[in-house]
Amino acid sequence: MKPSSTEQDMSHKRMRNIMSYGSILMVGAFVLFSVLNVKLSNDIANGINHWIQTNMSWYYIAVVCFVLFFSVWVAFSRYGNIRLGRDDEKPEFGFTAWFSMLFSCAIGTGLLFWSIAEPITYLQGNPFLDMEQIQPNTLEAARVALRITMFHWGLHGWAVYILVGLCLAYFCYRRGLPLTVRSGLYPLLGDRIYGPIGHAVDFLAIFSTLFGTATTLGLGVSQMNAGLNYLFGIEISSTSQVILIAIVSIIATISAISGVGRGIRILSIWNIRLSVLVIAFFVLAGPTVFLLKMTVSGLGDYFTNFIPMGFWVDTDPNRQWQSWWTIFYWGWWLSWGPLVGMFIARISRGRTIRQFLLTALVIPPLGGFIWIIVFGGTALHIQVLGDGSLASVVNDNITLALYSTIEAINVPSLTNLVAGLTTFLIVTWFVTSADSGTLVICTIVSLGDKNPSKVLRLVWGIGLGAVSAILLIAGGLDSLKTASIIAALPFSVVLLFMCWALVKGLADEANGIRYNQNDLAGSGSQEKSVSSKEELASN
């Protein structure tokens, strides 16, 4: 006997209450513990982080490599022509808006922070220089430094985001399940996704999203503070950064409340437009010919080496470089997987699996590579062939790397204008990351509702800002990096099961097995109807 409409509504409301109150209690308990026991919370986090770096670095590397090759296999498999939606459905967003939102949500703030600081750091020493017997602070070392930076921001990391997005988009738009992480495990768990196991998976996704977002926001606000210090002399301090987090969180919450089609889309498009202006300044005012040469050689160097680099595990127990850099990056990509993946799913309805995977695996990484080559290549030219001033800046205060590079380009009439524009960009990238995070968490909490209530968006917009501020105060940038590495471990396990579930789900579609009454795949002769609302009621 099917449950009545009233029973369905009551059960759905009960589950939403479990997710809403449970997630708020989870975050509240963490915030309270961190505030009341700063030293203890840091000691626990650092202990877990040390154990992961010592014992699980191979696992992080293996997972990310597997995800990349699995994504490529799915793209070229017999399932590539399946559309994420009805067979005749067209994409909801055009390519420009889709790319802008994807790029803004995924990596904008991080690239502004690391595109200069990272290659300048690697220029001074890294294991690949030792293996290739290259002297630090040389042009050959600069080539390797760019390669490593592109590796950390390249195909491996994007594959994590894109695969999560594919799983969620497929099971939501093609198989009629809620747009939430638990749905990605339906072929394995069946109706149990609507019970305690499903709740646990979604709580884990919220936890991972929260700390991945907090890491990005913390890095962004640190550099924003540095920019305001450079332009207006505002003190670089925890107090200034907390105030900035509060201000930008308010803006981000307003953007999230306005929705994807308005606030987030418009902000993302303007992010790309302004970024093109800044890149043009670096190319035209900086070492133009050197950058053009580095674009060709840098891309060739990356595509020649990214596979062996992806499988490299440092076996030297006394060397911590890989833990400090590659494992941090893989942890960051994995911990942000639920956020960016769900946001990608939210904006990708109507594309085929092959179109979705290949476009997202090629275009956004190439955009990131150009950014890294232009910004990082300019800084490397200044350091190796110019006055050599940037290494000391990066070593002393990594947040000032961008502004010192702009100043070293030596166009006095435009220096403050470009510095102001980049600071404004940090704010807008910050806002698009924060509002995307807010919208994703609210979607998970509301069991896949793509238009969650404005009250929920307000609560979580404030909550994201609060967690970012607390982590920044408790331990600075190191605390943020630690949080992302820890949050990645449990979600990586979920991601592997999602890969298994996706293969099974695609096979089920080929065999005509349906999951609920809204399923667009399968045939009626082999129907396996498990309407999501009915299951909510029965569980």
KEBA-892856 format. One record per residue (C-alpha): residue in three letters; x, y, z. Coordinates in steps of 0.5 Angstrom, whole numbers, plus 500, padded with zeros to 3 digits. Layout:
# residues N
ALAXYZ;...
//
This chain:
# residues 539
MET500500500;LYS503507498;PRO503512503;SER498518503;SER500525501;THR500527508;GLU505522510;GLN510523505;ASP510530507;MET511529514;SER516524513;HIS520529508;LYS519534513;ARG522530518;MET528528514;ARG529535512;ASN529537520;ILE534531521;MET539534516;SER538541518;TYR539541525;GLY544535525;SER548539521;ILE548546525;LEU549542531;MET555538528;VAL558545526;GLY556548532;ALA560543536;PHE566544532;VAL566552533;LEU565551540;PHE570546541;SER575550537;VAL574557541;LEU574554548;ASN580549547;VAL584552541;LYS591549543;LEU587542544;SER584542538;ASN590544534;ASP594539537;ILE588534535;ALA588536528;ASN596536527;GLY596529530;ILE591527525;ASN594531519;HIS601528521;TRP599521521;ILE595522514;GLN602525511;THR606519514;ASN602513512;MET597515507;SER600520502;TRP600514497;TYR593513498;TYR591520496;ILE596520490;ALA593513488;VAL586516489;VAL587522485;CYS590518479;PHE585513479;VAL579518478;LEU583522472;PHE583515468;PHE576513470;SER574520468;VAL577519461;TRP575512460;VAL567514462;ALA568520457;PHE570515451;SER566509453;ARG559507450;TYR556511455;GLY558518453;ASN552519448;ILE548519454;ARG545526456;LEU544529463;GLY537530462;ARG531528457;ASP534526450;ASP532532447;GLU534537453;LYS538543451;PRO543546456;GLU540550461;PHE546555461;GLY550557455;PHE558556454;THR560563457;ALA556563463;TRP557555464;PHE565556464;SER565563468;MET561560474;LEU565553474;PHE572557474;SER569562479;CYS567557484;ALA573552483;ILE579555483;GLY579563482;THR581565489;GLY586560490;LEU590562483;LEU590569485;PHE594566491;TRP598561489;SER600563481;ILE606567483;ALA608564490;GLU608557488;PRO613557482;ILE617562486;THR618557492;TYR619551487;LEU625555484;GLN629555490;GLY628548491;ASN624542490;PRO625534489;PHE624534481;LEU630539481;ASP634534485;MET632528480;GLU634532474;GLN640535477;ILE638542475;GLN641548479;PRO636552483;ASN634559481;THR636558474;LEU632558467;GLU631550467;ALA629551475;ALA624556472;ARG621551467;VAL620545472;ALA617550477;LEU612552472;ARG611545471;ILE610543478;THR605549479;MET601547473;PHE601539475;HIS598542482;TRP592546478;GLY591541472;LEU588535470;HIS588531476;GLY585536481;TRP579538476;ALA578530475;VAL575530482;TYR571536481;ILE568533474;LEU567526476;VAL563528483;GLY559533478;LEU558527473;CYS555522478;LEU550527481;ALA548530475;TYR547523472;PHE543520478;CYS539527479;TYR537529472;ARG537522468;ARG535518474;GLY530522478;LEU534522484;PRO535528489;LEU540533487;THR545531493;VAL551526495;ARG547520497;SER544519491;GLY551518487;LEU550511491;TYR543509490;PRO545503485;LEU549500491;LEU545502497;GLY538502494;ASP533505498;ARG538505504;ILE540512502;TYR534515505;GLY536512512;PRO541513517;ILE547511511;GLY544516507;HIS544522512;ALA551520514;VAL554521507;ASP551528506;PHE553530513;LEU560528511;ALA559532504;ILE557538509;PHE563537513;SER568536507;THR565542503;LEU565547510;PHE573546511;GLY574546503;THR571552503;ALA574555509;THR581554506;THR579557500;LEU576563504;GLY582564509;LEU587564503;GLY583569499;VAL582574505;SER589573507;GLN591576500;MET585581500;ASN588584507;ALA595584504;GLY592588498;LEU589593502;ASN595594506;TYR599595500;LEU594600497;PHE591604504;GLY596601509;ILE591597513;GLU594593518;ILE595586516;SER592582522;SER587577525;THR582583527;SER583586520;GLN582579516;VAL576577521;ILE572584519;LEU574582512;ILE571575512;ALA565578515;ILE564584510;VAL565579504;SER560573507;ILE555578508;ILE556580500;ALA556572499;THR550571502;ILE546576499;SER549573492;ALA547566494;ILE540568496;SER539572489;GLY540565486;VAL544562481;GLY541565475;ARG542572477;GLY547573483;ILE552568482;ARG552568474;ILE553575473;LEU559575478;SER562570475;ILE562573468;TRP565579471;ASN570575474;ILE572573467;ARG572579464;LEU576583469;SER581577470;VAL582578462;LEU584585463;VAL589583469;ILE592578464;ALA593583458;PHE597588463;PHE602582465;VAL603580458;LEU603587455;ALA607590460;GLY611584462;PRO616580459;THR611579453;VAL616574448;PHE618570454;LEU611569456;LEU609567449;LYS615562449;MET614559456;THR606558454;VAL609553448;SER614550452;GLY610550459;LEU604546456;GLY609541452;ASP613540459;TYR606539463;PHE603534458;THR610530457;ASN610529464;PHE604530468;ILE602522468;PRO609520471;MET609526476;GLY602524478;PHE604517480;TRP611519484;VAL611518491;ASP617520495;THR620514499;ASP625519503;PRO622519510;ASN626525511;ARG623529506;GLN617533507;TRP616537500;GLN610532498;SER606532504;TRP607540504;TRP605541497;THR602535493;ILE598532499;PHE595539501;TYR593540494;TRP590533493;GLY587534500;TRP584541498;TRP581538491;LEU578532494;SER575536500;TRP572541495;GLY569536491;PRO562536494;LEU562543493;VAL564544486;GLY562537484;MET554539486;PHE555546483;ILE558543477;ALA552538477;ARG547544478;ILE549548472;SER550542467;ARG544539466;GLY542538458;ARG549536456;THR552529454;ILE556525459;ARG562526453;GLN561533452;PHE561535459;LEU567531461;LEU571533455;THR569540456;ALA570540463;LEU577537463;VAL580541457;ILE577548457;PRO578550465;PRO585547466;LEU587550460;GLY585557462;GLY588555469;PHE595554465;ILE595560461;TRP594564468;ILE599560471;ILE604561466;VAL602569465;PHE603570472;GLY608565475;GLY612566468;THR612574469;ALA615573477;LEU620568475;HIS623572469;ILE623578474;GLN627573479;VAL632570475;LEU633575469;GLY631581473;ASP632584480;GLY631578483;SER627581489;LEU621576489;ALA624570493;SER625574499;VAL618577499;VAL615570498;ASN619567503;ASP618573508;ASN610574507;ILE607569501;THR601574501;LEU605580498;ALA607576492;LEU602578487;TYR603586489;SER610585489;THR610582482;ILE605588479;GLU610593482;ALA616590479;ILE613590472;ASN615597473;VAL609601470;PRO608607475;SER602610472;LEU598603472;THR601600478;ASN596602483;LEU590601478;VAL592594477;ALA593593484;GLY586595486;LEU583591480;THR587585483;THR584586490;PHE577587487;LEU578581483;ILE580577490;VAL573580493;THR569578487;TRP572571487;PHE572570494;VAL564572494;THR563567488;SER566561492;ALA563563498;ASP556564495;SER557557491;GLY559554498;THR553556501;LEU548554496;VAL551547495;ILE550546503;CYS543548503;THR542544497;ILE544538501;VAL541540507;SER534541504;LEU535534501;GLY536536494;ASP532542493;LYS535546488;ASN532553490;PRO533552498;SER529557503;LYS532564503;VAL533563511;LEU537557510;ARG542560505;LEU542566510;VAL544561516;TRP549557512;GLY552564509;ILE554566516;GLY556559518;LEU561559513;GLY564566514;ALA564564522;VAL568557521;SER573561516;ALA574566521;ILE575561527;LEU580557523;LEU584563521;ILE584565528;ALA586558531;GLY592557527;GLY593561521;LEU594558514;ASP597552517;SER590551520;LEU587552514;LYS591547510;THR591542515;ALA583542515;SER582541508;ILE587535508;ILE583531514;ALA576533511;ALA579529504;LEU580523507;PRO573520509;PHE570523502;SER575520498;VAL572513500;VAL565516498;LEU568518492;LEU571511490;PHE564508492;MET561513487;CYS565511481;TRP563504482;ALA556506483;LEU556510477;VAL558504473;LYS553500476;GLY548506474;LEU550506467;ALA549499466;ASP542499469;GLU540504464;ALA543500459;ASN539494462;GLY533498462;ILE532498470;ARG529504472;TYR530507479;ASN523511480;GLN517514477;ASN521520474;ASP527516471;LEU528518464;ALA532512463;GLY530504462;SER524501460;GLY517499463;SER518492462;GLN524492467;GLU521498471;LYS524498478;SER520504481;VAL522507488;SER519514488;SER524518492;LYS518521496;GLU515514497;GLU521512500;LEU522518504;ALA515516507;SER517509508;ASN523510512;
//
